[in-house]
Amino acid sequence: MKELFGGAAPYYARHRPGYGEAAIEHLAGAFGADSRVLDLGCGPGTIAIPLARRVRAVLAVDPAEEMLAEGRRLAEGVQPVDLAPREPAVTWLRGDSTTLRALPPFDHVVMGRSFHWMDRAAVLAELDELLPPGGAVALLGPAGQPSEPWEQGEPWEPDVQPWQPVERRVCAHFGLDIDAAALSFRATGESHHAVLAASPFRRLESRTFRRRLIWDVDGLIGLQLSYSYSSPAALGDRLHAFVDALREALLADNPTGRWEQDLTTEVLIARRTGR
């Protein structure tokens, strides 16, 4: 994933919308204030940093060093729920879903926009061995029914948001595959709900949270550069040409330079049955 997101970390941190205070508060309540939580595929700390203010400690793990560096920068001064902490609020470590056994112990695990990159069934089986009794697996992302992995909500979802016909045209002109990342886990034919229901973590609790975002041109361009398929590394020396083309096309389509988006986030908490 490091190569896929090359150069994207600053754009990811600034322009990817967070999950909202209400969703993070709900997540922290489910985990408990004395918990040590693994944020697997943490990126620049979109979940780890706000969650660290509400639990004992967060272990933030990502394969991309530039994402970890951005997270460390953003997390400066963050204090955990214990104002006299015995450990850092956030510990940043390079790793991924194949290095779980090398990590320090944790009580719960959360994954945001990362679970679809993994061998989901294998990760859940390994977490069943590593998590203590009562340990939960939580997913934060777009809301969906068990047979519908993606529902209207996230900014990058193809053919849902009002600016995406423009995005598709510009990306196609530059030979970028807009569907590559957003639909990656559909290759298995199973939603996250279905994978969890077939795992040891089959007792599911779901809550959805809704809010409205306002985007301008610079925000949408920054959002675009945060994606794996259109990251600065993917564009290379075409970066400036791509930015200019996208800006021109967005303003031609909507001269107001303002877009509204209804964002729906699901907090899906999965626990073992009988434990």
Contacts in CASP RR format, 6 or more apart in sequence:
PFRMAT RR
TARGET T0000
AUTHOR 0000-0000-0000
METHOD contacts of the structure
MODEL  1
MKELFGGAAPYYARHRPGYGEAAIEHLAGAFGADSRVLDLGCGPGTIAIP
LARRVRAVLAVDPAEEMLAEGRRLAEGVQPVDLAPREPAVTWLRGDSTTL
RALPPFDHVVMGRSFHWMDRAAVLAELDELLPPGGAVALLGPAGQPSEPW
EQGEPWEPDVQPWQPVERRVCAHFGLDIDAAALSFRATGESHHAVLAASP
FRRLESRTFRRRLIWDVDGLIGLQLSYSYSSPAALGDRLHAFVDALREAL
LADNPTGRWEQDLTTEVLIARRTGR
1 62 0 8 1.000
1 63 0 8 1.000
1 64 0 8 1.000
1 96 0 8 1.000
1 117 0 8 1.000
1 228 0 8 1.000
2 63 0 8 1.000
2 64 0 8 1.000
2 65 0 8 1.000
2 66 0 8 1.000
3 233 0 8 1.000
4 181 0 8 1.000
4 228 0 8 1.000
4 229 0 8 1.000
4 231 0 8 1.000
4 233 0 8 1.000
4 234 0 8 1.000
5 12 0 8 1.000
5 64 0 8 1.000
5 66 0 8 1.000
5 67 0 8 1.000
5 226 0 8 1.000
5 228 0 8 1.000
5 231 0 8 1.000
5 233 0 8 1.000
6 64 0 8 1.000
6 66 0 8 1.000
6 231 0 8 1.000
6 232 0 8 1.000
6 233 0 8 1.000
6 234 0 8 1.000
7 66 0 8 1.000
7 231 0 8 1.000
7 232 0 8 1.000
7 233 0 8 1.000
8 225 0 8 1.000
8 226 0 8 1.000
8 227 0 8 1.000
8 228 0 8 1.000
8 231 0 8 1.000
8 232 0 8 1.000
8 233 0 8 1.000
9 43 0 8 1.000
9 44 0 8 1.000
9 64 0 8 1.000
9 66 0 8 1.000
9 67 0 8 1.000
9 69 0 8 1.000
9 70 0 8 1.000
10 70 0 8 1.000
11 222 0 8 1.000
11 223 0 8 1.000
11 225 0 8 1.000
11 226 0 8 1.000
11 232 0 8 1.000
12 43 0 8 1.000
12 44 0 8 1.000
12 46 0 8 1.000
12 67 0 8 1.000
12 70 0 8 1.000
12 226 0 8 1.000
13 44 0 8 1.000
13 45 0 8 1.000
13 46 0 8 1.000
13 70 0 8 1.000
13 71 0 8 1.000
13 74 0 8 1.000
14 222 0 8 1.000
15 219 0 8 1.000
15 222 0 8 1.000
15 223 0 8 1.000
15 225 0 8 1.000
15 226 0 8 1.000
16 46 0 8 1.000
16 113 0 8 1.000
16 155 0 8 1.000
16 223 0 8 1.000
16 226 0 8 1.000
17 155 0 8 1.000
17 213 0 8 1.000
17 263 0 8 1.000
18 46 0 8 1.000
19 46 0 8 1.000
19 47 0 8 1.000
19 112 0 8 1.000
19 140 0 8 1.000
19 141 0 8 1.000
19 209 0 8 1.000
19 265 0 8 1.000
19 267 0 8 1.000
20 50 0 8 1.000
20 209 0 8 1.000
20 211 0 8 1.000
20 265 0 8 1.000
21 50 0 8 1.000
22 209 0 8 1.000
23 140 0 8 1.000
23 207 0 8 1.000
23 209 0 8 1.000
23 265 0 8 1.000
23 267 0 8 1.000
24 47 0 8 1.000
24 50 0 8 1.000
24 51 0 8 1.000
24 54 0 8 1.000
25 54 0 8 1.000
26 207 0 8 1.000
26 209 0 8 1.000
26 267 0 8 1.000
27 47 0 8 1.000
27 51 0 8 1.000
27 110 0 8 1.000
27 138 0 8 1.000
27 140 0 8 1.000
27 267 0 8 1.000
27 269 0 8 1.000
28 51 0 8 1.000
28 54 0 8 1.000
28 55 0 8 1.000
29 54 0 8 1.000
30 136 0 8 1.000
30 138 0 8 1.000
30 205 0 8 1.000
30 267 0 8 1.000
30 269 0 8 1.000
31 37 0 8 1.000
31 55 0 8 1.000
31 107 0 8 1.000
31 108 0 8 1.000
31 136 0 8 1.000
31 138 0 8 1.000
32 55 0 8 1.000
33 54 0 8 1.000
33 55 0 8 1.000
33 56 0 8 1.000
33 81 0 8 1.000
34 55 0 8 1.000
34 56 0 8 1.000
35 55 0 8 1.000
35 56 0 8 1.000
35 107 0 8 1.000
35 108 0 8 1.000
36 55 0 8 1.000
36 56 0 8 1.000
36 57 0 8 1.000
36 58 0 8 1.000
36 59 0 8 1.000
36 104 0 8 1.000
36 105 0 8 1.000
36 106 0 8 1.000
36 107 0 8 1.000
36 108 0 8 1.000
37 51 0 8 1.000
37 55 0 8 1.000
37 57 0 8 1.000
37 58 0 8 1.000
37 59 0 8 1.000
37 106 0 8 1.000
37 107 0 8 1.000
37 108 0 8 1.000
37 109 0 8 1.000
37 110 0 8 1.000
38 58 0 8 1.000
38 59 0 8 1.000
38 61 0 8 1.000
38 103 0 8 1.000
38 106 0 8 1.000
38 108 0 8 1.000
38 109 0 8 1.000
38 110 0 8 1.000
39 45 0 8 1.000
39 47 0 8 1.000
39 48 0 8 1.000
39 51 0 8 1.000
39 58 0 8 1.000
39 59 0 8 1.000
39 60 0 8 1.000
39 61 0 8 1.000
39 109 0 8 1.000
39 110 0 8 1.000
39 111 0 8 1.000
40 61 0 8 1.000
40 96 0 8 1.000
40 97 0 8 1.000
40 100 0 8 1.000
40 109 0 8 1.000
40 110 0 8 1.000
40 111 0 8 1.000
40 114 0 8 1.000
40 123 0 8 1.000
41 61 0 8 1.000
41 62 0 8 1.000
41 63 0 8 1.000
41 96 0 8 1.000
41 111 0 8 1.000
41 112 0 8 1.000
41 114 0 8 1.000
42 48 0 8 1.000
42 60 0 8 1.000
42 61 0 8 1.000
42 62 0 8 1.000
42 67 0 8 1.000
42 68 0 8 1.000
42 71 0 8 1.000
42 92 0 8 1.000
42 114 0 8 1.000
43 60 0 8 1.000
43 62 0 8 1.000
43 64 0 8 1.000
43 67 0 8 1.000
43 68 0 8 1.000
43 70 0 8 1.000
43 71 0 8 1.000
43 114 0 8 1.000
44 67 0 8 1.000
44 70 0 8 1.000
44 71 0 8 1.000
44 74 0 8 1.000
45 60 0 8 1.000
45 67 0 8 1.000
45 70 0 8 1.000
45 71 0 8 1.000
45 74 0 8 1.000
45 75 0 8 1.000
45 90 0 8 1.000
46 112 0 8 1.000
46 113 0 8 1.000
47 110 0 8 1.000
47 112 0 8 1.000
47 140 0 8 1.000
48 58 0 8 1.000
48 60 0 8 1.000
48 71 0 8 1.000
48 75 0 8 1.000
48 90 0 8 1.000
49 71 0 8 1.000
49 74 0 8 1.000
49 75 0 8 1.000
49 78 0 8 1.000
49 90 0 8 1.000
51 58 0 8 1.000
51 110 0 8 1.000
52 58 0 8 1.000
52 75 0 8 1.000
52 78 0 8 1.000
52 80 0 8 1.000
52 89 0 8 1.000
52 90 0 8 1.000
53 78 0 8 1.000
53 79 0 8 1.000
53 80 0 8 1.000
53 81 0 8 1.000
53 89 0 8 1.000
54 81 0 8 1.000
55 80 0 8 1.000
55 81 0 8 1.000
56 80 0 8 1.000
56 81 0 8 1.000
56 82 0 8 1.000
56 85 0 8 1.000
56 87 0 8 1.000
57 80 0 8 1.000
57 85 0 8 1.000
57 87 0 8 1.000
57 88 0 8 1.000
57 89 0 8 1.000
57 90 0 8 1.000
57 91 0 8 1.000
58 89 0 8 1.000
58 90 0 8 1.000
58 91 0 8 1.000
59 90 0 8 1.000
59 91 0 8 1.000
59 93 0 8 1.000
59 103 0 8 1.000
59 104 0 8 1.000
59 106 0 8 1.000
60 68 0 8 1.000
60 71 0 8 1.000
60 90 0 8 1.000
60 91 0 8 1.000
60 92 0 8 1.000
60 93 0 8 1.000
61 93 0 8 1.000
61 94 0 8 1.000
61 95 0 8 1.000
61 96 0 8 1.000
61 99 0 8 1.000
61 103 0 8 1.000
62 68 0 8 1.000
62 92 0 8 1.000
62 94 0 8 1.000
62 95 0 8 1.000
62 96 0 8 1.000
63 94 0 8 1.000
63 95 0 8 1.000
63 96 0 8 1.000
65 94 0 8 1.000
68 92 0 8 1.000
68 93 0 8 1.000
68 94 0 8 1.000
71 90 0 8 1.000
71 92 0 8 1.000
72 92 0 8 1.000
75 89 0 8 1.000
75 90 0 8 1.000
75 92 0 8 1.000
77 89 0 8 1.000
78 89 0 8 1.000
78 90 0 8 1.000
79 85 0 8 1.000
79 89 0 8 1.000
80 89 0 8 1.000
91 104 0 8 1.000
93 103 0 8 1.000
96 118 0 8 1.000
97 118 0 8 1.000
97 119 0 8 1.000
97 122 0 8 1.000
97 123 0 8 1.000
100 123 0 8 1.000
100 126 0 8 1.000
100 127 0 8 1.000
100 130 0 8 1.000
101 126 0 8 1.000
101 130 0 8 1.000
105 132 0 8 1.000
106 130 0 8 1.000
106 131 0 8 1.000
107 131 0 8 1.000
107 132 0 8 1.000
107 135 0 8 1.000
108 131 0 8 1.000
108 135 0 8 1.000
108 136 0 8 1.000
108 137 0 8 1.000
108 138 0 8 1.000
109 127 0 8 1.000
109 131 0 8 1.000
109 136 0 8 1.000
109 137 0 8 1.000
109 138 0 8 1.000
110 137 0 8 1.000
110 138 0 8 1.000
110 139 0 8 1.000
110 140 0 8 1.000
111 118 0 8 1.000
111 137 0 8 1.000
111 138 0 8 1.000
111 139 0 8 1.000
111 140 0 8 1.000
112 139 0 8 1.000
112 140 0 8 1.000
112 141 0 8 1.000
113 141 0 8 1.000
115 123 0 8 1.000
115 139 0 8 1.000
115 185 0 8 1.000
115 192 0 8 1.000
116 184 0 8 1.000
116 185 0 8 1.000
116 192 0 8 1.000
117 184 0 8 1.000
117 185 0 8 1.000
120 185 0 8 1.000
120 188 0 8 1.000
120 192 0 8 1.000
120 195 0 8 1.000
121 195 0 8 1.000
121 198 0 8 1.000
121 199 0 8 1.000
124 137 0 8 1.000
124 195 0 8 1.000
124 196 0 8 1.000
124 199 0 8 1.000
124 200 0 8 1.000
124 201 0 8 1.000
125 199 0 8 1.000
125 200 0 8 1.000
127 137 0 8 1.000
127 201 0 8 1.000
128 199 0 8 1.000
128 200 0 8 1.000
128 201 0 8 1.000
128 272 0 8 1.000
131 137 0 8 1.000
133 272 0 8 1.000
133 275 0 8 1.000
134 271 0 8 1.000
134 272 0 8 1.000
134 275 0 8 1.000
135 271 0 8 1.000
135 272 0 8 1.000
136 201 0 8 1.000
136 269 0 8 1.000
136 270 0 8 1.000
136 271 0 8 1.000
137 196 0 8 1.000
137 201 0 8 1.000
137 269 0 8 1.000
137 270 0 8 1.000
137 271 0 8 1.000
138 267 0 8 1.000
138 268 0 8 1.000
138 269 0 8 1.000
138 270 0 8 1.000
139 192 0 8 1.000
139 196 0 8 1.000
139 266 0 8 1.000
139 267 0 8 1.000
139 268 0 8 1.000
139 270 0 8 1.000
140 265 0 8 1.000
140 266 0 8 1.000
140 267 0 8 1.000
140 268 0 8 1.000
141 154 0 8 1.000
141 265 0 8 1.000
141 266 0 8 1.000
141 268 0 8 1.000
142 150 0 8 1.000
142 151 0 8 1.000
142 152 0 8 1.000
142 153 0 8 1.000
142 154 0 8 1.000
142 157 0 8 1.000
142 264 0 8 1.000
142 265 0 8 1.000
142 266 0 8 1.000
143 151 0 8 1.000
143 153 0 8 1.000
143 206 0 8 1.000
143 208 0 8 1.000
143 264 0 8 1.000
143 265 0 8 1.000
143 266 0 8 1.000
144 150 0 8 1.000
144 151 0 8 1.000
144 191 0 8 1.000
144 193 0 8 1.000
144 266 0 8 1.000
145 151 0 8 1.000
145 191 0 8 1.000
145 193 0 8 1.000
146 191 0 8 1.000
146 193 0 8 1.000
146 194 0 8 1.000
146 197 0 8 1.000
147 191 0 8 1.000
147 194 0 8 1.000
148 191 0 8 1.000
149 185 0 8 1.000
149 186 0 8 1.000
149 191 0 8 1.000
149 192 0 8 1.000
149 193 0 8 1.000
150 157 0 8 1.000
150 182 0 8 1.000
150 183 0 8 1.000
151 264 0 8 1.000
152 160 0 8 1.000
152 262 0 8 1.000
152 264 0 8 1.000
153 160 0 8 1.000
153 161 0 8 1.000
153 261 0 8 1.000
153 262 0 8 1.000
153 263 0 8 1.000
153 264 0 8 1.000
153 265 0 8 1.000
154 263 0 8 1.000
155 161 0 8 1.000
155 213 0 8 1.000
155 215 0 8 1.000
155 223 0 8 1.000
155 261 0 8 1.000
155 263 0 8 1.000
156 181 0 8 1.000
156 182 0 8 1.000
156 223 0 8 1.000
156 227 0 8 1.000
157 164 0 8 1.000
157 182 0 8 1.000
158 164 0 8 1.000
158 168 0 8 1.000
158 178 0 8 1.000
158 179 0 8 1.000
158 182 0 8 1.000
158 183 0 8 1.000
159 165 0 8 1.000
159 168 0 8 1.000
161 259 0 8 1.000
161 261 0 8 1.000
162 254 0 8 1.000
162 259 0 8 1.000
162 260 0 8 1.000
162 261 0 8 1.000
163 215 0 8 1.000
163 220 0 8 1.000
163 250 0 8 1.000
163 253 0 8 1.000
163 254 0 8 1.000
163 259 0 8 1.000
164 178 0 8 1.000
165 253 0 8 1.000
166 246 0 8 1.000
166 249 0 8 1.000
166 250 0 8 1.000
166 253 0 8 1.000
167 178 0 8 1.000
167 220 0 8 1.000
167 224 0 8 1.000
167 246 0 8 1.000
168 178 0 8 1.000
169 249 0 8 1.000
170 242 0 8 1.000
170 245 0 8 1.000
170 246 0 8 1.000
170 249 0 8 1.000
171 177 0 8 1.000
171 178 0 8 1.000
171 229 0 8 1.000
171 230 0 8 1.000
172 178 0 8 1.000
173 245 0 8 1.000
174 230 0 8 1.000
174 235 0 8 1.000
174 238 0 8 1.000
174 241 0 8 1.000
174 242 0 8 1.000
174 245 0 8 1.000
176 229 0 8 1.000
176 230 0 8 1.000
176 234 0 8 1.000
176 235 0 8 1.000
177 229 0 8 1.000
178 229 0 8 1.000
178 230 0 8 1.000
180 228 0 8 1.000
180 229 0 8 1.000
181 227 0 8 1.000
181 228 0 8 1.000
181 229 0 8 1.000
185 192 0 8 1.000
188 195 0 8 1.000
190 198 0 8 1.000
192 268 0 8 1.000
193 204 0 8 1.000
193 268 0 8 1.000
196 202 0 8 1.000
196 204 0 8 1.000
196 268 0 8 1.000
196 270 0 8 1.000
197 204 0 8 1.000
199 270 0 8 1.000
200 272 0 8 1.000
200 273 0 8 1.000
201 270 0 8 1.000
201 271 0 8 1.000
201 272 0 8 1.000
202 270 0 8 1.000
202 272 0 8 1.000
202 273 0 8 1.000
203 270 0 8 1.000
203 271 0 8 1.000
203 272 0 8 1.000
203 273 0 8 1.000
203 274 0 8 1.000
204 268 0 8 1.000
204 269 0 8 1.000
204 270 0 8 1.000
205 268 0 8 1.000
205 269 0 8 1.000
205 270 0 8 1.000
205 271 0 8 1.000
206 266 0 8 1.000
206 267 0 8 1.000
206 268 0 8 1.000
206 269 0 8 1.000
207 266 0 8 1.000
207 267 0 8 1.000
208 264 0 8 1.000
208 265 0 8 1.000
208 266 0 8 1.000
208 267 0 8 1.000
209 264 0 8 1.000
209 265 0 8 1.000
209 266 0 8 1.000
209 267 0 8 1.000
210 262 0 8 1.000
210 263 0 8 1.000
210 264 0 8 1.000
210 265 0 8 1.000
211 262 0 8 1.000
211 263 0 8 1.000
212 260 0 8 1.000
212 261 0 8 1.000
212 262 0 8 1.000
212 263 0 8 1.000
213 260 0 8 1.000
213 261 0 8 1.000
213 263 0 8 1.000
214 258 0 8 1.000
214 259 0 8 1.000
214 260 0 8 1.000
214 261 0 8 1.000
215 223 0 8 1.000
215 258 0 8 1.000
215 259 0 8 1.000
215 260 0 8 1.000
215 261 0 8 1.000
216 257 0 8 1.000
216 258 0 8 1.000
216 259 0 8 1.000
217 247 0 8 1.000
217 250 0 8 1.000
217 251 0 8 1.000
217 257 0 8 1.000
220 246 0 8 1.000
220 250 0 8 1.000
220 259 0 8 1.000
221 243 0 8 1.000
221 246 0 8 1.000
221 247 0 8 1.000
221 250 0 8 1.000
224 230 0 8 1.000
224 246 0 8 1.000
225 231 0 8 1.000
225 232 0 8 1.000
225 243 0 8 1.000
228 234 0 8 1.000
230 242 0 8 1.000
232 239 0 8 1.000
235 242 0 8 1.000
250 257 0 8 1.000
251 257 0 8 1.000
END
